[in-house]
Amino acid sequence: MVKGHHADHITLAFWEFFAKYKILLIYLAVINFIAFAAYAVDKVNAAKHRSRIKIVTLLGLAFVGGSVGSLLAMYLLRHKTRKDYFTVGVPLIMVMQVVVIFYAMNAGW
C-alpha cells in the first residue's frame, strides 16, 4: 500500500464524515430538494399538457447529487417509473455516489 493514499482502516461512519464536511451535506440536501421539485414540476406539467423538463436535466440533477430526491419523487409521485433509463439509471447513479462517498471517507481525506 502506498502511504498517504489510503486510510489505515475502513470506516462506515458516514455521519462523522458529513459532520467534518458540512458543506457537502448542505449541498446534497439542497440538490436533492431541487431534484424532487423538478420531478414534481415535470409531473404537474405532464398532467396539464404543458412544456416538460428535459430528460437530460432530470437525470443530470440525479447525477450531480440529487439521486435520493429523484428516486423519492419517482416513486412518491409515480413519475417516470415506466422509463427504464430512470428506473435503472437513477438507482445506479445512487450506488455510484455511495461508492464515491465511501471511497472519499476511506481515502484519508
NORKA-V169221 format. One record per run of one state. SS is the DSSP state (h for helix, s for strand, l for the rest). FROM is the first residue (numbers start at 0). TO is the last residue. If there is no record, write none. Layout:
ss=SS from=FROM to=TO
ss=SS from=FROM to=TO
This chain:
ss=l from=0 to=12
ss=h from=13 to=19
ss=l from=20 to=20
ss=h from=21 to=46
ss=l from=47 to=53
ss=h from=54 to=75
ss=l from=76 to=82
ss=h from=83 to=86
ss=l from=87 to=87
ss=h from=88 to=105
ss=l from=106 to=108
